[in-house]
């Protein structure tokens, strides 16, 4: 994407001939004593700019910059909630390459009730320059006085070849940005594909996930599956792995994530569907493909089903057999307002799905198994739990060797969530 190094495919693949050096070795760097701690819960910024469907525009997208108002109108018609707009990169001569167009983008997007996140690509060669250009994006004002809703740092350049030096400069810049904006401003870390970094270990070994998680509020992994996959299931698995690695390496199962999928022009409709399935199965804040101008109609059709999620607790998918009350339940869980995914291992033979449901209306909640519709929950008494619901899942819907997913999906959508819930969801042998 505007992110230039497509690690999802191979180290140092250049997108649109970005002037970046080849990827080189990097080593882990511990966060020094006295570094800023993660903000307290009461001070954490709102992450609305990262929720739901997003799209990307970089400084090389001439058509969009020629007509920001028209581009935004097209985005809004596609259901886009957030525009991620590149302001500059380390090789450009200006902090804001196209200031007039940027102002029009911001004002048009806000008029369409869309958010706008600025992003900048640092080279880590000149710390003063990288900070100044990031600061100028954060402080930018349109002619009408409007500003960006958030800022994301595009962390991917390997122009600095020395291991410790690159990480040290990344973390120093990141801490300076947090100090600049304070704890209440949302900052996004746009990072290379975690799975890609594992597969290409000479690109950025020892990537500082934990240190970045103490500074940034949300991760945006550049999970360009289109460099490595050809099927729906491959794209789904690649995206899952990116999420799993971030959660493990940060030590934060609930770390906020907005996933960036494959390059839109190289992504098949099936791959886009697999990407969206993974975004939903893990309850991510949102998702997007890179970039707006290269996204075909068929991809937008798939992306339209990305929900506008809050940060969820527990993080999805939940292990089958968990007795917790999940959904959008007054006085209980409200962090899974649209859907809940349950996961089990391989299953051979028929199974019986048992559950209890809360305040379910007629046709309100569907039951899916591995993305095939199984049933719709019968309506129950308003404001009460209905026990003893059971459904037979035929063996043909289950995978003997891979993970199986049970999905409960409510009809409500942001911001008009319905009240519903499930608990004591389990599988038994008939």
N, C-alpha and C positions, 0 to 999 in steps of 0.2 A: 504494500500500500504506500501511501505517502511515506510511510515507513519504507525505507529503501532496501534493506537487506532481507531477502525472503528466506529466512532460515528454515521455514517449513519445507522448502524444496532442497536448498543446498546453501552452504555458507557463502555469503557475499554475492548472491544473485542480485543484480541491480534492476530496480524498477524504473523505467523511463530514464535510463542512463544517469542515475544520480552519481555525483562525483565522490564516491566513498572508496576507501582503501579496502583491500581484501581482508577477510576475517582472520584474526590471529588469536593466539592463546591468551587466556585471561585467568587470573587466580582469584580465589575468594579473599575478601578483605573484611576483617571484623570491624564492627562499629565501635569507634573509640569511646572511652568513658566521657560522660558529659554530653553525649548526643541527645537531641530532643526526644523525649518519650512520645509514644502515641497519645493523641489527645484524649482527655477524659470523655466518657460517654455523653455528658451534658454539653460538651463543646464540639462534638463531631458535626461536621457540616452535612447538609442535606445532599443526597446523591441523585436527585431527580433528573439531572442532566444525563445520567448514565442508564436510566431505566427505559426499557422497551426498545423499539426499533430505531437504529441510527443509520447515518450514511456519511461518506467522507468526500471531501474536496481538497485537493492539494494545489500548490502554486503553479503546477503545470496544466491545470484544467482551464484552458483558455475560454472554452465555450461558456462555462458556468460563470467565470469572472466577467465576461462581456455582458451578461444579463442575470445578475444575482436575483432580482425579483422573480423572473421567470423560472429560474432553477429552483428557488424556494417553493414557488407555487406547485411545481411538479413533485417536489419532495413531499409536501403536505398532502397532495392527492394520493401519494403512495402510502400514507400512514406514518411517515417518518416523524419522530418526536424530537430528535437531536441531530444537528449538523455538526460534524467534526471538521473544522476549517484550519488548514495550515496557514500560518502567518509568514514563516520564513524558514530557512535552514542555515547551517553554519557556513555554507559556501556562497550565500547571497550577499549583496552589497547593502541591503536595507533590513532594518528590524521588521518592518511590515512591508512586504514586497508590493502589495496592491492596496494601500490604505483606503482609497475611495471605494473600491469594490467590497472590502471587508466591512466598512461602515454600512453599505447597502445590504450586505448579507445579514448582518446583525439586526438591523431594523426590520427588514422583511421577515426574517424568521420569528422575531418576537411578535410582530403583528399577526403571524399565523399561529401563535401560541406554541412555537418550537423553541427549544434551547439551542445554544451555540457554544461549543467547546473549542477554544483555541489550542493548536498544537504546534510545537516547534521541535526541529531535529538538531540537537547539538552534536558537535564533533569532538568535544572534550579536549581540543587542542588549545583553545583560548578560553579559559574559565570566565574571564571578564566579559568577553563577547557573548558567550552562551547565557550568562546571567542577565546581561543587559537586554538581550533580545527576548528572553523569557519574560522579564519584567515589563518590557514595552508591550508585549501581547496582553499580559494581565491588566495593565493600566490603560489599554487602548479604549478610547471613547469614540462613538460614532458622532456625526454632526448633531444628532439629536440627544447626545449625552448617554447613549446606551452602551453597555459593556458586555463582554463575554460572561457566560454563566459559570465557566470553569476553565481550567487550564490543564493540558496533558503534555508531559514530556515524552518525546519519542526516543526511547532508549534503545539504540541499535547500532550506532556507528562504531566501527572498529578502526577508525583512522589513527587512534592512539594504540600502538602495538604493545607497549609495555603493560604487563598484567596488572601490577599493583597501581600503576599510575592511572590507568583508565577507570578502575573501580573507585580509586580515591577521588578522582575528579567528578565522577558521577555522583557519589555520595555527598561531596562538598557542595556541588551545585544544588542537589536536591534539598539539603538542609538549609541552604540560603533561601531557596524558594519558600520553604515552609516558614522560615523566620519572617520573610517578607509578607506573606499573606495572613499569617496567624492561624490558629487552630480551627477557626470556623469556616475557612474557605476550602472548597473541594479541589483536590489535586488528583490527577490520574497518572498512573505509570503505564505508558504504552510500551510493552516489552516484547522481545522476540518470542517466537513459539517455544514454550518449554519442551515440548516433545521434539521439536526440531533441534534444539540445543543438545538434547540427549543423543539424538541420532548423529549429530555433527559436533562431537565433543571438542574439536579444535577451534570452534567459533567463539564460545564464551563459557568456558568451564568455571565452576564456582560462582555462577551468577548470584548476586546478593539479594535473594528474595526476602529474607527475614529483615535485613536492614531497610530495604525499600518499604516493606509493609509497616514499619514504624514511622514512616514519613508520609506516604501516600494513602489516599482513602479508598482507591479502587484500582484494580489491575485490568488492563486491556491487552490481553495476549494476541499477538499477530499470528493466529493459528492458520496459516495459509495451507490448508489441506490440499488445495488444487495443485500444488507442486508434487504431492506424494500419493494422491488417491485417485481412483477412477469409479468408485461405487458409492452408493448411499451409505452402506454400512461402514466403509472405510473412513468416510468423512465424519460420520458419527463417532467412531472410535477414536479418531485423531483428536477431535474436539474434547471428548471425555478425558483423554490422557492429559491434555493441556490443563484442564481444570483440576484433575487429581494431583498433578505435580505441583501446581501453585498452592493448593491447600496443604499438601504435605510439607513443602519447603518453607512456607511461611509459618507453619504450625498453627494455622487458623482455618478450621473447617468452614467457618462462616465468612471468610474474606470476600468482600464484594468484588465481583467480576463482571465485566462486559466483554463478551467474546467477539473477536473479529475473525470472520471465517475466510474462506478462500478468495482469491482474486475473482471478482464477479464475472468478468468476461471469460474466464477459464473454468468456471464452475458449472457443472451440469445442473439441471433442475433436481435430479435425484440426489446429487451431492449437497445442494442447498437444503433439501429436505432433511437429510441426515444430520447436517449441522444444526438445524432448528430443533430437531428431536433431542440432540445432546444438550442444547441450551435449556430446553424445557425440563428434561429429566433431572438436571442439576439445579434447577430453580435460579438461574443466573439473573442478574439485574436486567440484562438485555443482550442484544447482539446486532451485528452488522456485517455486511460484505464490503470489500474495498474494490472500486469506489463507486460514487453515484453515476458518473457518466458512462460506465461500462456495465451497469447492471441491466440485464435483459428483462423483459416483461415477466417471463416465466419464473425468474428468481424472486421478483417482488411478490408474486402470488404465494410462494413458500414463506418468505420473510414476514408476511402479514400475520402469521400465527404466533409470532414472538410476543409473549405477554409482558406487561409492565409490572415487574416484580419488585417487592420490597426486599430488604435483606432478610433472609429466612432463618428461622431457628426452630427445629434443627435444619441443617442443610440437607437438600435432597440429593440423591434418593435415600429414602428411609428403609432400613432393613425390614423385610416382612416379618410380622410377629410383634412389632412395636405396638404397645397398648396406648400410646399417647393420643390425645385429642388434637387433631390437626384440621385446618381449613380456615374459615373466617367465622369464628365463634365468639360472640360477645362474652367477655369475662375469662376467656381462655385464649387459645392461639388465634391470632389474626395475621400471622406472617406468611400464610399459604393461601391467599384469598382466591386464587384461580384454580389451582390443581395441586394434587399431591401424588408423588411417585413413590412406589414401594419396589424394592429390588430383592430378588432371590437368586440363588445359583441355578445350575442346570436341573431340569425336572423331567423325569421320564414317567409317562402315564397321566391319566386324568387327575385333576385336583379340584377341591372345593374351596372357593373363596368365601370367607366368613367375615362379616363386619357389622358394626353398629353405625347408624347415620343420625345426624342432627338436623332438624328443621328443613328437611328436603321437600321442595315443591314438585309439582307435576312436571316431569321432563327436565328437571333442573341439573341433575348430576349424572353424567355418563360414566360407565365402567369400561376401560380399555385394557387389553392385555397385549403387550408387545406391539402397540399401535394398531391393533385390530379391535373394533367395537365388540364388546361382549354383551352389554346390557345397559339399561337405564334404571336408576334406583326408583322404586315406587315412592310416592309421596307419603310423608309421615306427619304426625301431629306438630303444629307450629310450636317452636321453642322447646321441643322435647327430643329425647333420643329414642330411636327405634332399634331394638335389639333383634338378634336372630336372623339377619339377612344373609342369604347364602346363594351362591351361583356356581354351577359346574363349569369348569374350564376344561375343554376337551384337549387331549394330548396333542392334537394337530396345531393348537395355538401356542404350545410351549416348546422351548428349545431344550434338548437333552444335555447339551454340552456348554452352552453359553449362558450369560445372565438373562433372567426373565424380569420384565417390568410390568407392574400393575399400576394403572393410572386412574385416578378419580378426578374428573374434570367438571367444574361448575360452569354454568352459562354466563354468569356475570363477568363483566370486563371493567378495567380501570376507566374512570374512577367509580363506576357504579357496581361495586362488588355486591354479590348476594350473600346472605347469611347461610352457612352450611358447614358441615363438619363430618368427619369420620373418626372412628377409633376402633381399637381391638381388631385390626385388619390382619388376617392370617390365612394361611393355606393349610388344608388338611387333605388326607387321602380318603377318597370315598369308600 
